[in-house]
Amino acid sequence: MRKRNILSLAGAAGVATLSYMLKDKSRRDNVKNKFNNIKKSFKKQDTGLPIEEAGDPGKDNIENADMVAEGSQFGVNYYNKVKK
């Protein structure tokens, strides 16, 4: 019974704090900007994958060239899909 009361009290305090923060236009804009910045930080632009290496496996990486020679087309297909 106490856990339910504590959770209800915490939820009510959170709602009250949020409504107080969003009451003023400048605070509301500040919260929106912070939320958008957090969202952008989770989206990575650069995957760090060697895309160019996957498109031409015979250039530098002998192991990739051997895999393609054996029939593996994953790297080449991935390169073609990303470059489209």
CORURTA-V846188 format. One record per residue. D_LAST is the distance of its C-alpha to the last C-alpha in Angstrom with 2 decimals. Layout:
BEGIN
D_LAST  D_LAST
END
This chain:
BEGIN
58.76  58.37  54.69  53.95  55.93  54.20  50.73  51.81  53.25  50.12  47.96  50.34  50.36  46.56  46.50  49.28  47.55  44.26  46.10  48.03  44.94  43.18  46.34  45.96  43.07  42.56  42.50  40.09  37.67  38.19  37.36  34.19  33.06  33.87  32.04  28.87  29.18  29.58  26.55  24.41  25.90  24.64  21.00  19.67  16.98  16.89  16.72  18.32  16.41  16.24  12.52  13.42  16.26  14.38  12.34  15.70  18.44  21.25  21.38  23.34  23.46  25.74  25.55  21.81  22.54  25.41  23.46  20.90  23.99  25.48  22.63  20.45  16.76  15.66  14.48  12.55  10.91  10.18  8.71  6.33  5.53  5.58  3.84  0.00
END
